Each structure stands twice: as structure tokens, then as C-alpha cells.
């Protein structure tokens, strides 16, 4: 199962960080929107990520609830019919929460 380490930080001067990252990336930031729909699963976390280009991806992951850097193992699945999979998961587990985000992406 793939894994990563998640680190969340609070930026006090985000425009300065954006300028630094732009220098390294060599291009301006792109803005994209996504919505995460979480399901009430008995273990770990399961979300459906809806991207601005109408693509959907299901991501199951396990991560400790603690502050600081967090190790996470995950599995990603991009079905051909996300609407059908979402309906089945909603019936099986129920929806927990939905969140919409707009993010800047460099490079």
C-alpha cells in the first residue's frame, strides 16, 4: 500500500511563500477546486474526491489523529462510473461530511 507523510503548516505571510515557490517552480500558481465527500467507514477514512474537471477518485487511508507530521497509508481508485460507486457506498456506510476547497497548485 502506498504511503506518505502529511504536514500542515500555518503561513503568516502566504504571498511571500507563493513568490518563493513560484521562483522554484518557474511558473505561476494554478487554482483548482475539489470537493471531498467522506463516508462513515468502520476503520480508517474513505473519501470521494470530486475534481473541477468532473473526475472522481475514491481514496481510502489510515492515519493517526495527532498533531504534527502524520504517516498515512492509502489506496486510490478511479472508477469508470463514480456516481454508481458513490450511491453504493452511501447506502452501505452513509455520508459523514462534505467539504469544498479551492487550492493553489504550483508546477
C-alpha positions in Angstrom: 0.0 0.0 0.0 1.5 3.4 -0.9 2.3 5.8 1.9 3.0 9.5 2.6 3.7 11.9 5.4 1.3 14.8 5.8 2.5 18.1 7.3 0.1 21.0 7.7 1.5 24.4 8.5 0.0 27.9 9.0 1.6 30.6 6.8 1.7 34.0 8.3 2.7 35.6 5.0 1.3 33.4 2.3 2.1 35.8 -0.5 5.9 35.6 0.3 5.7 31.8 0.3 3.8 31.9 -3.1 6.6 34.1 -4.6 9.3 31.7 -3.3 7.5 28.6 -4.7 6.9 30.4 -8.0 10.7 31.0 -8.3 11.4 27.3 -7.8 8.5 26.0 -9.9 9.2 28.5 -12.7 5.5 29.2 -13.4 2.6 30.9 -11.6 0.1 29.1 -9.5 -2.9 27.4 -10.9 -6.2 27.4 -8.9 -8.3 24.3 -8.9 -11.4 23.3 -7.0 -12.2 20.0 -5.4 -14.9 18.6 -3.1 -14.2 15.7 -0.7 -17.2 13.6 0.4 -16.3 11.4 3.4 -18.1 8.1 4.2 -18.7 6.6 7.7 -16.5 3.5 7.5 -15.7 1.3 10.5 -11.9 1.7 10.2 -9.7 4.3 8.5 -11.1 7.0 6.3 -12.8 6.8 2.9 -13.5 9.8 0.7 -14.6 10.5 -2.8 -12.7 13.4 -4.3 -14.6 15.3 -6.9 -12.2 17.4 -9.0 -13.0 20.6 -11.0 -12.7 18.6 -14.3 -15.6 16.4 -13.2 -13.3 13.4 -12.5 -13.9 11.5 -9.3 -11.4 9.4 -7.3 -12.0 7.3 -4.2 -9.3 7.4 -1.6 -9.1 5.1 1.4 -6.5 5.9 4.0 -5.4 5.2 7.6 -3.8 8.0 9.6 -3.4 8.7 13.3 -5.3 11.6 14.8 -2.5 13.6 16.3 -0.8 16.9 15.8 2.5 17.3 13.8 3.7 15.2 10.8 1.4 12.2 10.3 2.2 8.9 8.4 -0.6 7.8 6.2 -1.0 4.6 4.1 -3.6 4.9 1.3 -5.3 3.2 -1.7 -6.7 5.2 -4.6 -9.4 4.0 -7.1 -10.7 5.9 -10.1 -13.9 4.1 -11.3 -15.5 4.4 -14.7 -18.8 5.1 -13.1 -18.2 7.2 -9.9 -21.9 8.1 -9.5 -22.8 4.4 -9.1 -20.0 3.7 -6.7 -20.9 6.8 -4.6 -24.5 5.6 -4.4 -23.5 2.1 -3.3 -21.1 3.5 -0.6 -23.7 5.9 0.6 -26.1 3.1 1.1 -23.6 0.8 2.8 -21.9 3.3 5.1 -23.7 6.6 4.9 -22.1 10.0 4.3 -20.2 11.7 7.0 -19.3 15.2 5.7 -18.6 17.0 2.5 -16.1 19.8 2.1 -15.3 22.1 -0.9 -11.9 23.6 -1.3 -10.1 25.9 -3.7 -6.3 25.4 -3.8 -3.4 26.9 -5.5 -1.1 24.4 -7.2 2.5 25.2 -8.3 4.1 23.2 -11.1 
